[in-house]
Amino acid sequence: MRVLVLWAFALLLAGCATVGTLPQRPAVQDITQFAFVGRLAVRQGETRHHVNIDWRHDALSDEILLTTPLGQGIAELVRDAGGARLTLADRRSYAAPDWGALSQQVFGFPLPLGASPRWLLGELGATEGWRVTVVERESGAVDALPTVIELERDDIAVRLKIDEWLEVQ
């Protein structure tokens, strides 16, 4: 009798754990919005920085939150119809008409953010003078999304490790 009760309980739990299949992801070229969380390592000469990244993108906007490995907010970047804005943890802020102008203003050179929605999905094209390489993908499938991307320009190297692609509502 105890075995029957345990078996029935196991079946009940298994039934509760059943999850419907998620909808099939569109082909990469058809993706217009995405979200992911990951880690970013930046090296310029002997200087190294490591941050966590939470990026949400759709056709009209981008929201990027950078945090320390312990979760403390460092910077928030936003792009929308009003332009591009960077707000730092100390509340300093910068604004420009677009990503390129903002990165030129803040760093003195353009970051390859204008084309980022496509190269983040693995479609390498114009990258504003940066060499972008998809190092790893989530699987061997033709339409697999990148999980490790490296960017290089002059003495700057950036490695993006995407820990999880998130479902966008």
Contacts in CASP RR format, 6 or more apart in sequence:
PFRMAT RR
TARGET T0000
AUTHOR 0000-0000-0000
METHOD contacts of the structure
MODEL  1
MRVLVLWAFALLLAGCATVGTLPQRPAVQDITQFAFVGRLAVRQGETRHH
VNIDWRHDALSDEILLTTPLGQGIAELVRDAGGARLTLADRRSYAAPDWG
ALSQQVFGFPLPLGASPRWLLGELGATEGWRVTVVERESGAVDALPTVIE
LERDDIAVRLKIDEWLEVQ
22 167 0 8 1.000
25 31 0 8 1.000
25 143 0 8 1.000
27 143 0 8 1.000
28 121 0 8 1.000
28 122 0 8 1.000
28 123 0 8 1.000
28 143 0 8 1.000
28 145 0 8 1.000
29 123 0 8 1.000
31 121 0 8 1.000
32 58 0 8 1.000
32 59 0 8 1.000
33 57 0 8 1.000
33 58 0 8 1.000
33 59 0 8 1.000
33 168 0 8 1.000
34 55 0 8 1.000
34 56 0 8 1.000
34 57 0 8 1.000
34 117 0 8 1.000
34 120 0 8 1.000
34 121 0 8 1.000
34 165 0 8 1.000
34 166 0 8 1.000
34 168 0 8 1.000
35 54 0 8 1.000
35 55 0 8 1.000
35 56 0 8 1.000
35 57 0 8 1.000
35 165 0 8 1.000
35 166 0 8 1.000
35 167 0 8 1.000
35 168 0 8 1.000
36 53 0 8 1.000
36 54 0 8 1.000
36 55 0 8 1.000
36 120 0 8 1.000
36 162 0 8 1.000
36 163 0 8 1.000
36 164 0 8 1.000
36 165 0 8 1.000
36 166 0 8 1.000
37 52 0 8 1.000
37 53 0 8 1.000
37 54 0 8 1.000
37 55 0 8 1.000
37 162 0 8 1.000
37 163 0 8 1.000
37 164 0 8 1.000
37 166 0 8 1.000
38 52 0 8 1.000
38 53 0 8 1.000
38 54 0 8 1.000
38 160 0 8 1.000
38 161 0 8 1.000
38 162 0 8 1.000
38 163 0 8 1.000
38 164 0 8 1.000
39 50 0 8 1.000
39 51 0 8 1.000
39 52 0 8 1.000
39 53 0 8 1.000
39 69 0 8 1.000
39 160 0 8 1.000
39 161 0 8 1.000
39 163 0 8 1.000
40 50 0 8 1.000
40 51 0 8 1.000
40 52 0 8 1.000
40 53 0 8 1.000
40 66 0 8 1.000
40 158 0 8 1.000
40 159 0 8 1.000
40 160 0 8 1.000
40 161 0 8 1.000
41 48 0 8 1.000
41 49 0 8 1.000
41 50 0 8 1.000
41 158 0 8 1.000
41 159 0 8 1.000
41 161 0 8 1.000
42 48 0 8 1.000
42 49 0 8 1.000
42 50 0 8 1.000
42 51 0 8 1.000
42 156 0 8 1.000
42 157 0 8 1.000
42 158 0 8 1.000
43 49 0 8 1.000
43 156 0 8 1.000
43 157 0 8 1.000
43 158 0 8 1.000
44 155 0 8 1.000
44 156 0 8 1.000
44 157 0 8 1.000
45 155 0 8 1.000
45 156 0 8 1.000
50 69 0 8 1.000
51 66 0 8 1.000
51 67 0 8 1.000
51 68 0 8 1.000
51 69 0 8 1.000
51 74 0 8 1.000
52 66 0 8 1.000
52 67 0 8 1.000
52 68 0 8 1.000
52 69 0 8 1.000
52 71 0 8 1.000
53 64 0 8 1.000
53 65 0 8 1.000
53 66 0 8 1.000
53 160 0 8 1.000
54 64 0 8 1.000
54 65 0 8 1.000
54 67 0 8 1.000
55 62 0 8 1.000
55 63 0 8 1.000
55 64 0 8 1.000
55 65 0 8 1.000
55 120 0 8 1.000
56 62 0 8 1.000
56 63 0 8 1.000
56 64 0 8 1.000
56 168 0 8 1.000
57 63 0 8 1.000
57 117 0 8 1.000
57 120 0 8 1.000
58 168 0 8 1.000
60 80 0 8 1.000
60 81 0 8 1.000
61 78 0 8 1.000
61 79 0 8 1.000
61 80 0 8 1.000
61 81 0 8 1.000
62 77 0 8 1.000
62 78 0 8 1.000
62 79 0 8 1.000
62 80 0 8 1.000
62 116 0 8 1.000
62 117 0 8 1.000
63 76 0 8 1.000
63 77 0 8 1.000
63 78 0 8 1.000
64 76 0 8 1.000
64 77 0 8 1.000
64 78 0 8 1.000
65 73 0 8 1.000
65 75 0 8 1.000
65 76 0 8 1.000
66 73 0 8 1.000
66 74 0 8 1.000
66 75 0 8 1.000
66 76 0 8 1.000
66 77 0 8 1.000
67 73 0 8 1.000
67 74 0 8 1.000
68 74 0 8 1.000
72 89 0 8 1.000
73 89 0 8 1.000
74 88 0 8 1.000
74 89 0 8 1.000
75 86 0 8 1.000
75 87 0 8 1.000
75 88 0 8 1.000
75 89 0 8 1.000
76 86 0 8 1.000
76 87 0 8 1.000
77 84 0 8 1.000
77 85 0 8 1.000
77 86 0 8 1.000
77 102 0 8 1.000
78 84 0 8 1.000
78 85 0 8 1.000
78 87 0 8 1.000
79 85 0 8 1.000
79 98 0 8 1.000
79 99 0 8 1.000
79 113 0 8 1.000
83 95 0 8 1.000
83 96 0 8 1.000
83 97 0 8 1.000
83 98 0 8 1.000
84 95 0 8 1.000
84 96 0 8 1.000
84 97 0 8 1.000
84 98 0 8 1.000
84 99 0 8 1.000
84 100 0 8 1.000
84 101 0 8 1.000
84 102 0 8 1.000
85 93 0 8 1.000
85 94 0 8 1.000
85 95 0 8 1.000
85 96 0 8 1.000
85 102 0 8 1.000
86 93 0 8 1.000
86 94 0 8 1.000
86 95 0 8 1.000
86 102 0 8 1.000
86 106 0 8 1.000
87 93 0 8 1.000
94 102 0 8 1.000
94 105 0 8 1.000
94 106 0 8 1.000
95 102 0 8 1.000
96 102 0 8 1.000
96 104 0 8 1.000
96 105 0 8 1.000
98 114 0 8 1.000
99 110 0 8 1.000
99 111 0 8 1.000
99 113 0 8 1.000
99 114 0 8 1.000
99 116 0 8 1.000
100 110 0 8 1.000
100 111 0 8 1.000
100 113 0 8 1.000
100 114 0 8 1.000
100 128 0 8 1.000
103 109 0 8 1.000
103 110 0 8 1.000
103 111 0 8 1.000
103 113 0 8 1.000
104 110 0 8 1.000
109 153 0 8 1.000
110 128 0 8 1.000
111 128 0 8 1.000
111 130 0 8 1.000
112 119 0 8 1.000
112 127 0 8 1.000
112 128 0 8 1.000
112 129 0 8 1.000
112 130 0 8 1.000
112 132 0 8 1.000
112 151 0 8 1.000
114 128 0 8 1.000
115 125 0 8 1.000
115 126 0 8 1.000
115 127 0 8 1.000
115 128 0 8 1.000
118 124 0 8 1.000
118 125 0 8 1.000
119 125 0 8 1.000
119 127 0 8 1.000
119 132 0 8 1.000
119 149 0 8 1.000
120 146 0 8 1.000
120 149 0 8 1.000
121 145 0 8 1.000
121 146 0 8 1.000
122 134 0 8 1.000
122 145 0 8 1.000
122 146 0 8 1.000
122 149 0 8 1.000
124 132 0 8 1.000
124 133 0 8 1.000
124 134 0 8 1.000
125 132 0 8 1.000
127 151 0 8 1.000
129 153 0 8 1.000
130 151 0 8 1.000
130 152 0 8 1.000
130 153 0 8 1.000
131 151 0 8 1.000
131 152 0 8 1.000
131 153 0 8 1.000
132 149 0 8 1.000
132 150 0 8 1.000
132 151 0 8 1.000
133 149 0 8 1.000
133 150 0 8 1.000
133 151 0 8 1.000
133 152 0 8 1.000
134 146 0 8 1.000
134 148 0 8 1.000
134 149 0 8 1.000
135 146 0 8 1.000
135 148 0 8 1.000
135 149 0 8 1.000
135 150 0 8 1.000
136 146 0 8 1.000
136 147 0 8 1.000
136 148 0 8 1.000
137 144 0 8 1.000
137 145 0 8 1.000
137 146 0 8 1.000
137 147 0 8 1.000
138 144 0 8 1.000
138 145 0 8 1.000
138 146 0 8 1.000
138 147 0 8 1.000
138 165 0 8 1.000
145 162 0 8 1.000
145 165 0 8 1.000
146 162 0 8 1.000
147 161 0 8 1.000
147 162 0 8 1.000
148 159 0 8 1.000
148 160 0 8 1.000
148 161 0 8 1.000
148 162 0 8 1.000
149 159 0 8 1.000
149 160 0 8 1.000
149 162 0 8 1.000
150 157 0 8 1.000
150 158 0 8 1.000
150 159 0 8 1.000
150 160 0 8 1.000
151 157 0 8 1.000
151 158 0 8 1.000
151 159 0 8 1.000
151 160 0 8 1.000
152 158 0 8 1.000
END
